[in-house]
Amino acid sequence: MAHQTDRRKFLRRLLAGTSAMVLTGCDKLSNSEWFSNVLSTGESLSKNAHHLLRSRKAMAQEFSEADMSPSFRSNGTSFPYSAEYQALAKDSFKDWALEISGLVEKPTKLNLAQIQALPSRTQITRHDCVEGWSAIGKWTGTPLHEVLALVKPLPQARYVMFYCADPMEDDGTNLYYESIDMDDAYHVQTILAYKLNDETLPIKNGAPIRLRVERQLGYKQAKYIMKIALIEKFDDIAGGKGGYWEDEGYEWYAGV
């Protein structure tokens, strides 16, 4: 199964440097409750160790234009088939608006022009996908902290949820969603990108905006964002693990 193949890749990352015998049996182990608990513990340890070794303000590597890939392929869906999204795309997203709500003082909606009017940042970074490919692209967008400054997060807000227009089931349900913590939300390289390689963000790459949280793997870079919500905990959110693929067994913290 594709999910098991991807999970094996994460297991190899998580258990790097440990006995090869553990990896040999990871398919069977990954289906056992006790080993899933071990993985969850390992993820937490990995995250904590990552934070100890690197400042939360540490920057992902940035590259020059000479390093940019000739093309930047689509990861995941290349064109959401929801009727709402296709109608918005047909009209060049003129009626699209990003809703920001949850644990904030000032819930609001911003259209694309309003987002583009905020201070912007351009960065050339590498996208690492769990499918086994990487690409270097030039992203331009609004730093997420600029949007958060407008809505004023409440003190109890711990996570930022991103809800997308991308159905993950044939019946149009189970929309893609992802989350990051407040440390990554305020990181200078975390942006809501609306350009790729100096051009309007293509639909296949997540138009009208997508998340770029450069120190994490590709599946954290939510595409086709429709709504942002600040929350305190995952308990009441879908599968309760903070993201679509996390509900399927991927690790929530995907730092590289």
C-alpha positions in Angstrom: 0.0 0.0 0.0 1.2 3.6 -0.8 0.5 4.7 2.8 2.7 1.9 4.2 5.5 2.7 1.7 5.4 6.4 2.8 5.3 5.3 6.4 8.3 3.2 6.0 10.2 6.3 4.8 9.3 8.1 8.0 10.3 5.1 10.1 13.7 5.2 8.4 14.0 8.9 9.2 12.8 8.4 12.8 15.0 5.3 13.6 18.1 6.4 11.7 21.2 5.1 13.5 19.3 2.3 15.3 19.4 -1.4 14.7 18.6 -2.4 11.1 16.7 -5.4 12.6 14.0 -3.0 13.8 13.5 -1.6 10.3 13.3 -5.1 8.8 10.0 -5.7 10.7 8.6 -2.1 10.5 5.6 -3.1 8.4 4.2 -5.4 11.0 5.3 -3.2 13.9 3.6 -0.1 12.4 0.3 -1.9 12.7 0.7 -2.7 16.4 -0.7 -0.3 19.0 2.3 -0.5 21.3 4.8 0.4 18.5 2.6 3.3 17.3 2.9 4.6 20.9 6.7 4.2 20.7 6.7 6.1 17.4 4.6 8.9 19.0 7.1 9.1 21.8 10.0 9.1 19.3 8.4 11.9 17.3 8.1 14.0 20.5 11.8 13.2 21.3 12.8 14.1 17.8 11.0 17.3 17.9 12.4 18.3 21.3 15.9 17.3 20.2 15.5 19.3 17.0 14.5 22.4 19.1 17.5 21.9 21.4 20.0 21.6 18.6 18.5 24.4 16.4 17.1 27.7 17.5 13.4 28.2 16.7 14.5 31.1 14.6 17.0 29.0 12.6 16.6 29.5 8.8 16.0 26.8 6.2 18.7 27.0 3.5 18.0 29.5 0.8 19.5 29.2 -2.7 20.3 31.5 -5.7 18.3 31.7 -8.9 21.0 29.6 -10.6 20.0 26.7 -8.3 16.3 26.8 -9.3 14.8 23.6 -10.8 13.8 23.8 -14.5 10.2 23.0 -13.4 8.4 22.6 -10.2 6.0 19.6 -10.2 2.8 19.3 -8.4 2.7 17.4 -5.1 -0.6 15.8 -4.3 -3.7 17.1 -6.1 -3.1 19.2 -9.3 -6.7 20.6 -9.6 -9.3 20.1 -6.8 -12.6 18.8 -8.3 -14.9 20.6 -5.8 -17.5 22.7 -7.6 -16.8 25.7 -5.3 -13.1 25.7 -6.1 -13.5 25.2 -9.8 -16.0 28.1 -9.9 -13.5 30.3 -8.1 -10.7 29.3 -10.4 -12.7 29.9 -13.5 -13.1 33.6 -12.4 -9.4 33.9 -11.5 -10.2 33.8 -7.8 -11.8 37.2 -7.8 -14.4 36.0 -5.3 -12.1 34.0 -3.2 -11.5 35.1 0.4 -9.4 33.7 3.2 -11.3 33.4 6.5 -9.2 33.7 9.7 -11.0 32.7 12.9 -10.8 30.7 16.1 -8.9 32.0 19.1 -8.3 35.5 17.8 -9.6 38.9 18.9 -10.5 40.1 15.4 -11.8 37.3 13.1 -11.6 38.5 9.5 -11.7 37.7 5.8 -9.1 38.8 3.3 -9.3 38.7 -0.4 -6.3 38.0 -2.6 -5.7 41.7 -3.3 -5.7 42.5 0.5 -3.2 39.7 1.2 -1.0 40.9 -1.6 -1.1 44.4 -0.2 0.5 43.2 3.0 4.3 43.2 3.3 5.8 40.3 1.3 8.8 38.0 1.4 10.6 36.2 -1.5 12.7 33.1 -0.8 14.3 30.4 -2.9 14.1 27.1 -1.0 14.0 23.4 -1.6 10.8 21.4 -1.4 11.3 17.8 -0.1 8.4 15.5 -0.8 7.9 12.1 1.0 7.3 10.6 -2.5 11.1 10.9 -3.0 11.6 14.0 -5.1 12.9 17.5 -4.3 12.8 20.8 -6.2 14.1 24.3 -5.7 11.6 27.1 -6.3 11.3 30.8 -5.8 8.3 31.7 -3.6 6.8 35.1 -2.9 4.0 35.6 -0.4 2.8 37.3 2.8 4.6 36.2 6.0 2.0 34.5 8.2 2.9 36.7 11.1 1.6 39.7 9.2 -1.8 38.1 9.0 -1.7 37.1 12.7 -0.9 40.7 13.6 -4.2 41.7 12.0 -6.3 39.2 13.9 -4.5 39.2 17.2 -4.2 35.7 18.5 -5.5 35.0 22.0 -3.0 33.8 24.6 -4.3 30.2 24.6 -3.8 29.7 20.9 -1.2 27.0 20.3 -1.8 25.8 16.8 -2.7 27.3 13.4 -5.0 25.1 11.3 -5.2 25.3 7.5 -8.4 24.1 5.8 -8.2 23.5 2.1 -10.4 23.2 -1.0 -9.0 19.8 -1.8 -11.4 16.8 -1.3 -9.6 13.6 -0.4 -12.5 11.3 -1.2 -14.3 10.5 -4.4 -17.6 11.9 -3.0 -16.1 15.3 -2.4 -15.7 14.9 1.3 -12.9 14.8 3.8 -11.1 18.0 2.8 -7.4 18.3 3.2 -6.2 20.1 6.3 -2.9 20.7 8.1 -1.5 22.5 11.2 1.6 24.0 12.6 2.5 25.4 16.0 2.9 29.0 16.9 6.7 28.9 16.8 6.5 27.9 13.1 3.6 30.3 12.5 5.8 33.3 13.5 8.9 32.1 11.7 10.2 34.6 9.2 10.2 32.0 6.3 6.6 30.8 7.0 4.6 32.5 4.2 1.3 32.4 2.4 2.7 32.1 -1.1 0.9 33.5 -4.1 3.8 33.5 -6.6 6.1 30.7 -7.8 9.2 31.6 -9.8 7.9 35.2 -10.2 4.6 34.1 -11.8 1.1 33.9 -10.3 1.0 30.7 -8.4 -0.3 27.9 -10.8 -3.3 25.9 -9.9 -1.3 22.7 -9.8 0.9 24.2 -7.1 -1.9 25.4 -4.9 -3.5 28.7 -6.2 -4.6 31.1 -5.0 -2.4 30.7 -1.9 -0.4 27.9 -0.3 1.5 27.5 2.9 5.3 27.5 2.8 6.8 26.4 6.1 10.3 25.8 4.9 11.7 23.7 7.7 9.2 20.9 7.2 8.4 18.3 4.6 6.1 18.7 1.6 2.9 17.4 3.0 2.9 20.2 5.6 2.8 22.8 2.8 -1.0 23.0 2.6 -2.3 24.0 -0.9 -5.6 25.6 -1.9 -6.1 27.3 1.5 -9.7 28.5 2.2 -9.7 29.0 5.9 -7.3 29.4 8.8 -8.3 28.8 12.4 -6.3 29.2 15.6 -6.9 26.5 18.2 -5.6 25.3 21.6 -5.7 21.5 21.0 -6.5 18.9 18.4 -9.1 17.0 20.4 -12.1 18.3 18.5 -10.5 18.4 15.1 -11.3 15.5 12.7 -9.0 12.6 13.6 -7.5 14.6 16.5 -3.9 14.4 15.2 -3.6 17.8 13.5 -3.7 16.9 9.8 -5.1 14.7 7.1 -2.0 12.5 6.6 -1.3 12.5 10.3 -4.7 10.9 10.8 -3.4 8.2 8.4 -0.3 7.6 10.4 2.2 10.2 9.3 4.2 12.1 11.9 2.8 15.5 12.9 6.2 17.1 13.3 7.9 16.8 9.9 11.0 18.9 10.5 14.0 18.3 8.3 
